[in-house]
Amino acid sequence: MFSEISKNWAGEPLTNIDKILYFIRTTKTETGLAVTAYPIPDQYATGIKISDAEMRQLNIVPHDILGRWNYTVSPAQNVN
């Protein structure tokens, strides 16, 4: 769905949350799929760093094309 949202807001500066939500909410596919979006009012901690060891524990598989940006994250596999 993100590709459809990107097409919908192409060329528009995303200057505030209301504008972003408008473009997401007005995005529809040819088959009729629509999206709803709403802000979550809670504040979340930012700037949290994870260690290299924690990063290595993630099950991230890069795709063949542009693997730095395109990847799959799967549930961790048991290491028992």
N, CA, C and O atoms as a GROMACS GRO file, in nm:
protein
  320
    1MET      N    1   0.081  -0.118   0.000
    1MET     CA    2   0.000   0.000   0.000
    1MET      C    3   0.086   0.126   0.000
    1MET      O    4   0.043   0.232  -0.047
    2PHE      N    5   0.209   0.114   0.053
    2PHE     CA    6   0.293   0.232   0.061
    2PHE      C    7   0.320   0.293  -0.076
    2PHE      O    8   0.328   0.415  -0.090
    3SER      N    9   0.334   0.208  -0.178
    3SER     CA   10   0.360   0.263  -0.311
    3SER      C   11   0.242   0.347  -0.360
    3SER      O   12   0.262   0.449  -0.426
    4GLU      N   13   0.121   0.305  -0.327
    4GLU     CA   14   0.002   0.382  -0.366
    4GLU      C   15  -0.004   0.513  -0.289
    4GLU      O   16  -0.038   0.617  -0.346
    5ILE      N   17   0.030   0.511  -0.161
    5ILE     CA   18   0.033   0.633  -0.081
    5ILE      C   19   0.138   0.728  -0.137
    5ILE      O   20   0.113   0.848  -0.150
    6SER      N   21   0.254   0.674  -0.171
    6SER     CA   22   0.362   0.758  -0.226
    6SER      C   23   0.318   0.826  -0.356
    6SER      O   24   0.350   0.943  -0.379
    7LYS      N   25   0.246   0.753  -0.439
    7LYS     CA   26   0.196   0.813  -0.564
    7LYS      C   27   0.096   0.924  -0.533
    7LYS      O   28   0.093   1.026  -0.602
    8ASN      N   29   0.015   0.904  -0.432
    8ASN     CA   30  -0.088   1.001  -0.396
    8ASN      C   31  -0.028   1.132  -0.346
    8ASN      O   32  -0.082   1.239  -0.374
    9TRP      N   33   0.081   1.126  -0.272
    9TRP     CA   34   0.138   1.250  -0.218
    9TRP      C   35   0.262   1.297  -0.294
    9TRP      O   36   0.333   1.386  -0.247
   10ALA      N   37   0.287   1.239  -0.410
   10ALA     CA   38   0.404   1.276  -0.491
   10ALA      C   39   0.407   1.425  -0.518
   10ALA      O   40   0.308   1.484  -0.561
   11GLY      N   41   0.520   1.486  -0.493
   11GLY     CA   42   0.541   1.626  -0.522
   11GLY      C   43   0.484   1.722  -0.419
   11GLY      O   44   0.496   1.844  -0.434
   12GLU      N   45   0.421   1.669  -0.315
   12GLU     CA   46   0.363   1.754  -0.211
   12GLU      C   47   0.456   1.758  -0.090
   12GLU      O   48   0.498   1.653  -0.042
   13PRO      N   49   0.489   1.877  -0.041
   13PRO     CA   50   0.568   1.882   0.082
   13PRO      C   51   0.482   1.834   0.200
   13PRO      O   52   0.371   1.884   0.221
   14LEU      N   53   0.533   1.741   0.275
   14LEU     CA   54   0.459   1.688   0.390
   14LEU      C   55   0.494   1.774   0.511
   14LEU      O   56   0.586   1.742   0.586
   15THR      N   57   0.420   1.881   0.528
   15THR     CA   58   0.456   1.985   0.624
   15THR      C   59   0.397   1.965   0.763
   15THR      O   60   0.445   2.025   0.860
   16ASN      N   61   0.294   1.883   0.775
   16ASN     CA   62   0.237   1.860   0.908
   16ASN      C   63   0.161   1.728   0.910
   16ASN      O   64   0.133   1.670   0.806
   17ILE      N   65   0.129   1.683   1.029
   17ILE     CA   66   0.066   1.551   1.045
   17ILE      C   67  -0.072   1.547   0.978
   17ILE      O   68  -0.110   1.444   0.923
   18ASP      N   69  -0.147   1.656   0.982
   18ASP     CA   70  -0.280   1.656   0.920
   18ASP      C   71  -0.272   1.635   0.770
   18ASP      O   72  -0.355   1.564   0.712
   19LYS      N   73  -0.173   1.695   0.707
   19LYS     CA   74  -0.155   1.678   0.562
   19LYS      C   75  -0.115   1.534   0.530
   19LYS      O   76  -0.165   1.475   0.434
   20ILE      N   77  -0.027   1.478   0.609
   20ILE     CA   78   0.016   1.340   0.589
   20ILE      C   79  -0.104   1.246   0.604
   20ILE      O   80  -0.124   1.157   0.521
   21LEU      N   81  -0.182   1.265   0.710
   21LEU     CA   82  -0.298   1.179   0.733
   21LEU      C   83  -0.400   1.194   0.619
   21LEU      O   84  -0.462   1.095   0.580
   22TYR      N   85  -0.418   1.314   0.567
   22TYR     CA   86  -0.510   1.336   0.456
   22TYR      C   87  -0.470   1.250   0.336
   22TYR      O   88  -0.554   1.181   0.277
   23PHE      N   89  -0.343   1.255   0.299
   23PHE     CA   90  -0.299   1.179   0.182
   23PHE      C   91  -0.310   1.029   0.205
   23PHE      O   92  -0.347   0.955   0.114
   24ILE      N   93  -0.279   0.984   0.325
   24ILE     CA   94  -0.293   0.840   0.353
   24ILE      C   95  -0.440   0.799   0.346
   24ILE      O   96  -0.473   0.698   0.284
   25ARG      N   97  -0.527   0.877   0.408
   25ARG     CA   98  -0.670   0.843   0.414
   25ARG      C   99  -0.739   0.850   0.278
   25ARG      O  100  -0.839   0.782   0.258
   26THR      N  101  -0.688   0.930   0.186
   26THR     CA  102  -0.753   0.943   0.055
   26THR      C  103  -0.690   0.852  -0.050
   26THR      O  104  -0.724   0.862  -0.168
   27THR      N  105  -0.600   0.766  -0.010
   27THR     CA  106  -0.537   0.672  -0.103
   27THR      C  107  -0.626   0.549  -0.120
   27THR      O  108  -0.672   0.491  -0.022
   28LYS      N  109  -0.649   0.511  -0.244
   28LYS     CA  110  -0.726   0.390  -0.276
   28LYS      C  111  -0.658   0.320  -0.393
   28LYS      O  112  -0.595   0.384  -0.477
   29THR      N  113  -0.671   0.189  -0.399
   29THR     CA  114  -0.618   0.114  -0.512
   29THR      C  115  -0.728   0.095  -0.616
   29THR      O  116  -0.845   0.124  -0.590
   30GLU      N  117  -0.690   0.047  -0.734
   30GLU     CA  118  -0.790   0.020  -0.839
   30GLU      C  119  -0.892  -0.083  -0.795
   30GLU      O  120  -1.006  -0.081  -0.840
   31THR      N  121  -0.852  -0.174  -0.707
   31THR     CA  122  -0.944  -0.279  -0.662
   31THR      C  123  -1.030  -0.233  -0.544
   31THR      O  124  -1.113  -0.310  -0.495
   32GLY      N  125  -1.010  -0.109  -0.499
   32GLY     CA  126  -1.096  -0.055  -0.394
   32GLY      C  127  -1.039  -0.060  -0.253
   32GLY      O  128  -1.106  -0.021  -0.158
   33LEU      N  129  -0.917  -0.108  -0.239
   33LEU     CA  130  -0.856  -0.113  -0.107
   33LEU      C  131  -0.830   0.029  -0.059
   33LEU      O  132  -0.774   0.110  -0.131
   34ALA      N  133  -0.872   0.058   0.063
   34ALA     CA  134  -0.852   0.191   0.121
   34ALA      C  135  -0.783   0.174   0.257
   34ALA      O  136  -0.782   0.066   0.316
   35VAL      N  137  -0.725   0.284   0.303
   35VAL     CA  138  -0.649   0.280   0.427
   35VAL      C  139  -0.710   0.381   0.524
   35VAL      O  140  -0.762   0.485   0.484
   36THR      N  141  -0.703   0.348   0.650
   36THR     CA  142  -0.736   0.446   0.752
   36THR      C  143  -0.609   0.476   0.831
   36THR      O  144  -0.522   0.389   0.845
   37ALA      N  145  -0.598   0.595   0.880
   37ALA     CA  146  -0.479   0.634   0.955
   37ALA      C  147  -0.520   0.732   1.064
   37ALA      O  148  -0.609   0.815   1.045
   38TYR      N  149  -0.454   0.721   1.175
   38TYR     CA  150  -0.482   0.814   1.284
   38TYR      C  151  -0.356   0.826   1.368
   38TYR      O  152  -0.277   0.732   1.378
   39PRO      N  153  -0.336   0.943   1.429
   39PRO     CA  154  -0.217   0.959   1.514
   39PRO      C  155  -0.237   0.890   1.649
   39PRO      O  156  -0.349   0.882   1.700
   40ILE      N  157  -0.132   0.841   1.703
   40ILE     CA  158  -0.133   0.785   1.838
   40ILE      C  159  -0.078   0.895   1.928
   40ILE      O  160   0.038   0.934   1.914
   41PRO      N  161  -0.158   0.944   2.020
   41PRO     CA  162  -0.117   1.063   2.095
   41PRO      C  163  -0.003   1.042   2.195
   41PRO      O  164   0.056   1.139   2.242
   42ASP      N  165   0.028   0.920   2.227
   42ASP     CA  166   0.135   0.896   2.323
   42ASP      C  167   0.269   0.942   2.266
   42ASP      O  168   0.288   0.946   2.145
   43GLN      N  169   0.359   0.976   2.353
   43GLN     CA  170   0.493   1.010   2.310
   43GLN      C  171   0.583   0.891   2.336
   43GLN      O  172   0.570   0.821   2.436
   44TYR      N  173   0.674   0.868   2.245
   44TYR     CA  174   0.765   0.755   2.254
   44TYR      C  175   0.908   0.806   2.267
   44TYR      O  176   0.944   0.911   2.213
   45ALA      N  177   0.986   0.732   2.339
   45ALA     CA  178   1.126   0.769   2.358
   45ALA      C  179   1.198   0.767   2.222
   45ALA      O  180   1.175   0.679   2.140
   46THR      N  181   1.283   0.865   2.202
   46THR     CA  182   1.361   0.871   2.079
   46THR      C  183   1.509   0.860   2.114
   46THR      O  184   1.548   0.879   2.229
   47GLY      N  185   1.588   0.830   2.015
   47GLY     CA  186   1.732   0.826   2.035
   47GLY      C  187   1.782   0.701   2.106
   47GLY      O  188   1.896   0.697   2.152
   48ILE      N  189   1.698   0.599   2.116
   48ILE     CA  190   1.739   0.476   2.183
   48ILE      C  191   1.833   0.400   2.089
   48ILE      O  192   1.801   0.379   1.972
   49LYS      N  193   1.946   0.361   2.139
   49LYS     CA  194   2.045   0.288   2.060
   49LYS      C  195   2.044   0.141   2.102
   49LYS      O  196   2.029   0.110   2.220
   50ILE      N  197   2.060   0.053   2.004
   50ILE     CA  198   2.076  -0.088   2.036
   50ILE      C  199   2.219  -0.128   2.003
   50ILE      O  200   2.284  -0.069   1.918
   51SER      N  201   2.265  -0.228   2.073
   51SER     CA  202   2.404  -0.271   2.055
   51SER      C  203   2.419  -0.350   1.925
   51SER      O  204   2.320  -0.394   1.866
   52ASP      N  205   2.542  -0.366   1.881
   52ASP     CA  206   2.570  -0.448   1.763
   52ASP      C  207   2.525  -0.592   1.787
   52ASP      O  208   2.476  -0.658   1.696
   53ALA      N  209   2.541  -0.640   1.911
   53ALA     CA  210   2.500  -0.778   1.944
   53ALA      C  211   2.348  -0.792   1.930
   53ALA      O  212   2.300  -0.892   1.878
   54GLU      N  213   2.272  -0.692   1.977
   54GLU     CA  214   2.126  -0.696   1.962
   54GLU      C  215   2.087  -0.691   1.816
   54GLU      O  216   1.994  -0.759   1.773
   55MET      N  217   2.157  -0.611   1.739
   55MET     CA  218   2.128  -0.599   1.596
   55MET      C  219   2.151  -0.732   1.524
   55MET      O  220   2.075  -0.770   1.436
   56ARG      N  221   2.257  -0.802   1.562
   56ARG     CA  222   2.288  -0.931   1.500
   56ARG      C  223   2.182  -1.037   1.533
   56ARG      O  224   2.168  -1.134   1.459
   57GLN      N  225   2.109  -1.019   1.642
   57GLN     CA  226   2.006  -1.116   1.680
   57GLN      C  227   1.879  -1.103   1.596
   57GLN      O  228   1.796  -1.193   1.593
   58LEU      N  229   1.864  -0.990   1.527
   58LEU     CA  230   1.747  -0.971   1.443
   58LEU      C  231   1.758  -1.059   1.320
   58LEU      O  232   1.866  -1.077   1.264
   59ASN      N  233   1.646  -1.114   1.278
   59ASN     CA  234   1.643  -1.202   1.161
   59ASN      C  235   1.608  -1.116   1.038
   59ASN      O  236   1.495  -1.118   0.990
   60ILE      N  237   1.708  -1.042   0.988
   60ILE     CA  238   1.690  -0.952   0.875
   60ILE      C  239   1.757  -1.014   0.752
   60ILE      O  240   1.876  -1.047   0.755
   61VAL      N  241   1.680  -1.028   0.645
   61VAL     CA  242   1.733  -1.085   0.521
   61VAL      C  243   1.721  -0.979   0.411
   61VAL      O  244   1.610  -0.945   0.371
   62PRO      N  245   1.834  -0.927   0.363
   62PRO     CA  246   1.828  -0.825   0.257
   62PRO      C  247   1.781  -0.886   0.125
   62PRO      O  248   1.812  -1.001   0.095
   63HIS      N  249   1.706  -0.809   0.048
   63HIS     CA  250   1.662  -0.854  -0.083
   63HIS      C  251   1.778  -0.839  -0.182
   63HIS      O  252   1.874  -0.766  -0.156
   64ASP      N  253   1.769  -0.909  -0.295
   64ASP     CA  254   1.875  -0.904  -0.395
   64ASP      C  255   1.890  -0.764  -0.454
   64ASP      O  256   2.002  -0.720  -0.484
   65ILE      N  257   1.779  -0.694  -0.470
   65ILE     CA  258   1.783  -0.559  -0.528
   65ILE      C  259   1.773  -0.457  -0.416
   65ILE      O  260   1.677  -0.456  -0.339
   66LEU      N  261   1.874  -0.371  -0.406
   66LEU     CA  262   1.879  -0.265  -0.305
   66LEU      C  263   1.854  -0.320  -0.164
   66LEU      O  264   1.768  -0.270  -0.091
   67GLY      N  265   1.929  -0.420  -0.128
   67GLY     CA  266   1.911  -0.488  -0.001
   67GLY      C  267   1.926  -0.399   0.121
   67GLY      O  268   1.876  -0.432   0.229
   68ARG      N  269   1.996  -0.287   0.106
   68ARG     CA  270   2.009  -0.197   0.220
   68ARG      C  271   1.875  -0.132   0.256
   68ARG      O  272   1.851  -0.099   0.372
   69TRP      N  273   1.789  -0.114   0.155
   69TRP     CA  274   1.659  -0.052   0.177
   69TRP      C  275   1.546  -0.154   0.172
   69TRP      O  276   1.441  -0.131   0.232
   70ASN      N  277   1.563  -0.263   0.102
   70ASN     CA  278   1.459  -0.364   0.085
   70ASN      C  279   1.502  -0.491   0.156
   70ASN      O  280   1.600  -0.554   0.119
   71TYR      N  281   1.427  -0.527   0.258
   71TYR     CA  282   1.463  -0.644   0.336
   71TYR      C  283   1.340  -0.702   0.402
   71TYR      O  284   1.235  -0.637   0.410
   72THR      N  285   1.352  -0.823   0.450
   72THR     CA  286   1.245  -0.890   0.522
   72THR      C  287   1.291  -0.914   0.664
   72THR      O  288   1.403  -0.962   0.687
   73VAL      N  289   1.206  -0.880   0.760
   73VAL     CA  290   1.233  -0.908   0.901
   73VAL      C  291   1.136  -1.019   0.941
   73VAL      O  292   1.015  -1.003   0.930
   74SER      N  293   1.191  -1.130   0.986
   74SER     CA  294   1.111  -1.246   1.026
   74SER      C  295   1.127  -1.270   1.176
   74SER      O  296   1.221  -1.220   1.238
   75PRO      N  297   1.035  -1.346   1.232
   75PRO     CA  298   1.051  -1.380   1.375
   75PRO      C  299   1.186  -1.446   1.400
   75PRO      O  300   1.238  -1.519   1.316
   76ALA      N  301   1.242  -1.420   1.516
   76ALA     CA  302   1.370  -1.480   1.552
   76ALA      C  303   1.357  -1.630   1.557
   76ALA      O  304   1.254  -1.684   1.597
   77GLN      N  305   1.463  -1.698   1.517
   77GLN     CA  306   1.463  -1.844   1.523
   77GLN      C  307   1.522  -1.886   1.657
   77GLN      O  308   1.616  -1.825   1.707
   78ASN      N  309   1.465  -1.991   1.715
   78ASN     CA  310   1.517  -2.041   1.842
   78ASN      C  311   1.658  -2.094   1.824
   78ASN      O  312   1.688  -2.160   1.724
   79VAL      N  313   1.742  -2.066   1.920
   79VAL     CA  314   1.883  -2.106   1.910
   79VAL      C  315   1.915  -2.212   2.016
   79VAL      O  316   2.028  -2.220   2.064
   80ASN      N  317   1.816  -2.292   2.053
   80ASN     CA  318   1.837  -2.395   2.158
   80ASN      C  319   1.920  -2.509   2.110
   80ASN      O  320   1.946  -2.602   2.186
   0.00000   0.00000   0.00000
